[in-house]
Amino acid sequence: MGTVTTPDGTAIFYKDWGPRDGQPIVFHHGWPLSADDWDNQMLFFLSHGYRVIAHDRRGHGRSSQTSSGHDMDTYAADVAALTGALDLRGAVHIGHSTGGGEATRYVARAEPGRVGKAVLVGAVPPVMVKSESNPGGTPLEVFDGFRAALAANRAQLYIDVPSGPFYGFNRPGAEVSQGLIDNWWRQGMTGAANAQYECIKAFSETDFTEDLKQIDVPVLVAHGTDDQIVPYEDSAPLTVELLKHGTLKTYEGYPHGMLSTHPDVLNRDILEFVKS
């Protein structure tokens, strides 16, 4: 574990496990979580000989609670500072949800040789919010509701989201894991309320269309059809159409948090893509 200091003085916390000569895999977490959300995947890929790295986004987890920089450009620049400090080459960047947006922007702008492949899981690109150019998107009022709920009672919101739509625990017959719910709450409450509030705009309104078009490396796009946070039809199929070397893998009935509810399936498929 350590920190990297960005040009604006922000300390970015990161974990770095495994052999220094192993192929690096960098994990980008979702809102409003932290690097801890990748525990399962980090242990899995570590056991297969990879060097695994995960960071806390600024304002989240153990990174600095900054007053500014809660936008995708800065998030990507923070990742560039981390990968530069660690001198990562040929890395695989895996992003979930908001982290998928962060990974997309970083990979599109990365220095030549830094990135080998990317994986987007339940990711927010191309763009979430509904507009004339994105008629199938999620209405702005939904995100306004998230902001209002966060400002009113963040602790309750961070119980309601994981116990309901995030993991699909609101579906009939769902096998509820109290541990996942509690860990989601713990990660969220560790971060800064202002950063998480502003991040809602970043993940919902940022348009990644041009970023996706610029990416030259192979990208696996994995998405569950029962994703209640980032609806499938307005994300994964559209993302793959914009990528030069994209592969879509659809998981029937899987929720947004499928990396935690179905890790054995996702880990296997991602490993196969990384090794291919």
C-alpha positions in Angstrom: 0.0 0.0 0.0 1.1 3.5 -0.6 0.1 6.9 -2.0 1.0 8.9 -5.1 0.8 12.7 -5.0 -0.8 14.3 -8.1 0.3 17.7 -9.5 -2.4 19.5 -7.5 -1.2 17.9 -4.3 -3.9 15.2 -3.9 -2.7 12.0 -2.3 -4.1 8.9 -4.2 -4.1 5.8 -2.1 -3.3 2.5 -3.9 -2.7 -1.2 -3.3 0.1 -2.9 -5.2 0.3 -6.7 -4.8 2.3 -9.4 -6.6 5.5 -9.8 -8.6 6.9 -6.6 -10.0 7.7 -8.4 -13.2 4.2 -9.8 -13.6 1.7 -8.3 -16.1 0.0 -5.4 -14.2 -3.8 -5.3 -13.9 -5.2 -2.0 -12.7 -8.7 -1.9 -11.2 -11.0 1.1 -11.2 -13.8 1.1 -8.7 -17.4 2.3 -8.9 -19.3 5.0 -7.1 -19.1 5.6 -4.1 -16.8 2.8 -3.2 -13.0 2.2 -3.0 -10.3 -0.2 -4.0 -11.6 -2.6 -1.4 -14.5 -3.4 -3.8 -12.0 -5.4 -5.9 -10.8 -7.7 -3.1 -12.1 -10.9 -4.7 -10.7 -10.1 -8.2 -7.3 -8.9 -6.8 -6.8 -12.2 -4.9 -7.9 -14.2 -7.9 -5.5 -12.6 -10.3 -2.8 -12.5 -7.8 -3.1 -16.3 -7.5 -2.6 -16.5 -11.2 0.7 -14.6 -11.1 -0.4 -11.1 -12.0 0.6 -7.8 -10.4 -2.6 -6.3 -9.2 -3.1 -2.6 -8.4 -6.2 -0.8 -7.2 -6.6 2.8 -6.1 -9.1 4.9 -4.3 -10.4 7.7 -6.5 -9.9 11.2 -5.1 -12.4 12.0 -2.4 -13.1 8.3 -2.0 -11.8 5.7 0.5 -8.4 6.7 1.8 -7.4 9.2 -0.8 -7.4 13.0 -0.1 -10.8 14.6 0.4 -10.4 17.4 -2.1 -12.6 20.3 -2.8 -12.1 20.1 -6.6 -11.3 17.7 -9.4 -14.4 15.6 -9.2 -14.7 15.1 -13.0 -13.6 12.5 -15.5 -10.7 14.5 -16.9 -9.1 14.8 -13.4 -9.9 11.2 -12.5 -8.1 10.0 -15.6 -5.1 12.4 -14.9 -4.9 10.9 -11.4 -4.7 7.4 -12.9 -2.0 8.7 -15.3 0.0 10.0 -12.3 -0.3 6.6 -10.6 0.7 4.5 -13.7 3.5 6.9 -14.4 4.9 6.7 -10.8 4.7 2.9 -10.9 5.9 2.9 -14.6 3.3 0.4 -15.6 3.6 -1.0 -19.2 1.2 -3.2 -21.1 -1.3 -3.0 -18.2 -4.8 -4.4 -18.4 -7.3 -1.8 -17.0 -10.5 -3.1 -15.6 -13.3 -0.7 -14.7 -16.7 -1.2 -13.1 -19.5 1.2 -13.4 -18.1 4.7 -12.8 -14.7 3.1 -12.9 -15.5 2.0 -16.4 -15.8 5.6 -17.4 -12.6 6.5 -15.6 -10.8 3.6 -17.3 -12.2 4.6 -20.7 -11.0 8.2 -20.5 -7.6 7.1 -19.2 -7.0 4.4 -21.8 -8.1 6.7 -24.6 -5.4 9.3 -23.5 -2.7 7.0 -22.2 0.9 7.2 -23.3 1.8 4.6 -26.0 2.8 1.3 -24.4 1.1 1.9 -21.1 -2.1 -0.1 -21.9 -2.4 -3.6 -23.3 -6.1 -4.3 -22.9 -9.2 -3.0 -21.1 -12.3 -4.5 -19.5 -15.5 -2.6 -18.9 -18.0 -4.2 -16.5 -21.4 -2.7 -16.0 -19.8 0.5 -17.2 -21.4 3.9 -17.7 -20.2 4.6 -21.2 -21.1 5.8 -23.8 -23.3 8.3 -21.7 -26.0 7.6 -19.1 -28.2 10.7 -19.0 -31.2 11.0 -21.3 -31.0 13.7 -24.0 -32.0 14.4 -27.5 -28.9 12.5 -28.7 -29.4 9.7 -26.1 -33.2 9.2 -26.0 -32.8 5.8 -24.3 -30.8 7.2 -21.4 -31.8 7.6 -17.7 -33.7 10.9 -17.0 -31.8 13.6 -15.2 -34.5 13.6 -12.5 -33.2 10.1 -11.4 -29.7 11.5 -10.7 -31.2 14.6 -9.0 -32.9 12.1 -6.7 -29.6 10.5 -5.9 -28.1 13.9 -5.1 -31.0 14.9 -2.9 -31.0 11.6 -1.0 -27.2 11.8 -0.5 -27.5 15.3 0.9 -30.4 14.4 3.2 -29.2 11.2 4.6 -26.1 9.7 3.0 -26.0 6.8 5.5 -29.5 5.6 4.7 -28.9 6.0 0.9 -25.8 3.8 1.3 -28.0 1.1 2.8 -30.8 1.4 0.3 -28.7 1.1 -2.8 -26.9 -2.1 -2.1 -29.8 -3.8 -0.4 -32.0 -3.0 -3.4 -31.0 -2.5 -7.0 -27.2 -2.6 -7.0 -26.9 -6.3 -6.4 -30.4 -7.2 -7.5 -31.3 -8.1 -3.9 -34.8 -6.5 -4.6 -35.6 -9.3 -7.0 -37.9 -12.2 -6.0 -35.9 -15.1 -4.8 -32.6 -13.2 -4.6 -30.0 -14.6 -2.2 -29.2 -11.6 -0.1 -25.7 -11.2 1.3 -25.7 -8.9 4.4 -21.9 -8.9 4.2 -22.0 -7.3 0.7 -24.5 -4.7 1.9 -22.5 -3.8 5.0 -19.2 -3.6 3.0 -20.8 -1.3 0.4 -22.0 1.0 3.2 -18.6 0.9 4.9 -16.7 1.8 1.7 -19.2 4.6 0.9 -19.1 6.2 4.3 -15.3 6.3 4.3 -15.3 8.7 1.5 -16.1 12.4 1.3 -19.8 13.5 0.9 -18.9 16.4 -1.4 -16.8 14.2 -3.7 -19.5 11.6 -3.9 -22.1 14.2 -4.6 -20.2 15.8 -7.4 -19.2 12.4 -8.8 -22.9 11.7 -9.7 -22.7 14.4 -12.3 -19.3 13.0 -13.6 -20.6 9.5 -14.0 -24.1 10.4 -15.4 -23.4 13.3 -17.7 -19.9 12.6 -19.2 -20.1 11.6 -22.8 -17.4 9.0 -23.6 -18.2 8.6 -27.3 -15.0 10.1 -28.6 -12.9 8.3 -26.0 -14.3 5.0 -27.1 -13.6 5.8 -30.8 -9.9 6.6 -30.0 -9.1 3.4 -28.1 -6.8 1.1 -30.1 -6.4 -1.9 -27.7 -8.8 -4.8 -27.4 -11.7 -4.2 -25.0 -14.0 -6.7 -23.3 -17.4 -5.2 -22.5 -19.3 -7.2 -19.9 -22.8 -6.4 -18.8 -25.7 -8.0 -17.1 -29.2 -7.8 -18.6 -30.8 -7.1 -15.2 -28.5 -4.1 -14.4 -30.8 -1.7 -12.6 -28.2 1.0 -12.2 -26.7 1.2 -15.7 -29.4 -0.2 -18.0 -28.0 -2.7 -20.5 -29.6 -1.5 -23.7 -28.3 2.0 -23.4 -24.7 1.1 -22.5 -22.9 -2.1 -23.5 -24.2 -2.7 -27.1 -23.7 1.0 -27.9 -20.2 1.0 -26.4 -19.1 -2.0 -28.5 -20.3 -0.3 -31.7 -17.9 2.6 -31.0 -14.9 0.5 -30.2 -12.3 -0.5 -32.9 -11.6 -3.8 -31.1 -14.5 -4.4 -28.8 -16.0 -7.7 -27.7 -19.4 -7.8 -26.0 -20.2 -10.5 -23.4 -23.8 -10.4 -22.1 -24.8 -12.1 -18.8 -28.5 -12.9 -18.8 -30.3 -11.9 -15.6 -27.1 -10.6 -13.9 -27.2 -7.4 -11.8 -25.0 -4.3 -11.7 -22.9 -5.7 -9.0 -22.3 -9.0 -10.7 -18.5 -9.0 -10.0 -19.6 -9.6 -6.3 -22.6 -11.8 -6.8 -21.1 -14.0 -9.5 -17.3 -13.6 -9.1 -16.4 -17.1 -10.2 -18.1 -16.6 -13.6 -16.7 -13.1 -14.2 -13.2 -13.8 -13.0 -12.9 -16.8 -15.3 -14.2 -14.9 -18.3 -11.9 -11.9 -17.6 -8.9 -14.2 -17.1 -9.6 -15.8 -20.5 -9.8 -12.4 -22.2 -6.6 -11.2 -20.5 -4.7 -14.4 -21.6 -6.1 -14.5 -25.1 
